[in-house]
Amino acid sequence: ESEEQFVVTISVHDKQHTQTGHAFPDRFNAPFTLRRGWNDIDIPLDRVKNAPAHRTLDLRLVRELSIFAAALPSPRVIYIDDIYLRK
């Protein structure tokens, strides 16, 4: 609904990340700019799997997908329509 674009971050972590202290470099974390209207975000699963600095993220044991924004000057409304995994 907003005329102004803004950045959201998408984060994905697995069970091992939860058990080892939630370190930032141990998960997938990437910013995406949203503009007014329909936005398609396509994240290759290999990118998620290979995101941790010192290991491979286990896609069979994903525990959380987060979409968040920080330090926005005012509240924003986003509508999420279709999230799916694709090889």
LUMMAR-664922 format. One line per 3 residues: number of its first residue (from 1); their letters; for each residue x, y, z of C-alpha. Coordinates in nm, 2 decimals, padded with zeros to 4 digits. Layout:
LUMMAR-664922
NUM	A	X/Y/Z  ...
end
This chain:
LUMMAR-664922
1	ESE	00.00/00.00/00.00  00.29/00.24/00.06  00.42/00.45/-00.22
4	EQF	00.77/00.43/-00.08  00.98/00.12/-00.14  01.14/-00.04/00.17
7	VVT	01.36/-00.34/00.26  01.26/-00.66/00.42  01.49/-00.93/00.53
10	ISV	01.42/-01.30/00.48  01.58/-01.54/00.72  01.57/-01.92/00.73
13	HDK	01.73/-02.14/00.99  01.73/-02.51/01.07  01.73/-02.72/01.38
16	QHT	02.11/-02.71/01.42  02.10/-02.33/01.42  01.86/-02.34/01.71
19	QTG	02.08/-02.57/01.90  02.40/-02.38/01.85  02.32/-02.03/01.98
22	HAF	02.15/-01.86/01.68  02.47/-01.71/01.54  02.41/-01.47/01.25
25	PDR	02.65/-01.64/01.00  02.49/-01.98/01.07  02.17/-01.91/00.88
28	FNA	02.03/-01.77/00.55  01.97/-01.40/00.58  01.91/-01.17/00.28
31	PFT	01.76/-00.83/00.22  01.50/-00.77/-00.05  01.35/-00.43/-00.17
34	LRR	00.97/-00.42/-00.19  00.80/-00.17/-00.42  00.44/-00.08/-00.44
37	GWN	00.24/-00.35/-00.62  00.32/-00.71/-00.68  00.67/-00.83/-00.59
40	DID	00.81/-01.17/-00.68  01.10/-01.30/-00.46  01.26/-01.61/-00.58
43	IPL	01.53/-01.76/-00.36  01.71/-02.07/-00.50  01.72/-02.35/-00.24
46	DRV	02.10/-02.40/-00.30  02.15/-02.04/-00.19  01.96/-02.12/00.14
49	KNA	02.14/-02.45/00.18  02.49/-02.29/00.14  02.43/-01.98/00.34
52	PAH	02.58/-02.08/00.67  02.95/-01.99/00.69  03.08/-02.33/00.82
55	RTL	02.83/-02.59/00.73  02.53/-02.68/00.50  02.18/-02.58/00.62
58	DLR	01.97/-02.89/00.64  01.66/-02.82/00.43  01.48/-03.13/00.58
61	LVR	01.50/-02.97/00.92  01.40/-02.61/00.86  01.26/-02.46/01.18
64	ELS	01.18/-02.10/01.08  01.13/-01.87/00.79  01.11/-01.50/00.90
67	IFA	01.02/-01.19/00.70  01.09/-00.87/00.89  01.18/-00.51/00.85
70	AAL	01.37/-00.28/01.09  01.39/00.09/01.16  01.11/00.19/00.93
73	PSP	01.00/00.55/00.97  00.63/00.44/00.98  00.43/00.12/00.99
76	RVI	00.39/-00.07/00.66  00.14/-00.33/00.54  00.24/-00.62/00.32
79	YID	00.03/-00.90/00.19  00.19/-01.24/00.14  00.01/-01.45/-00.12
82	DIY	00.21/-01.76/-00.21  00.51/-01.92/-00.05  00.63/-02.25/-00.18
85	LRK	00.94/-02.46/-00.22  01.05/-02.54/-00.57  01.35/-02.75/-00.69
end
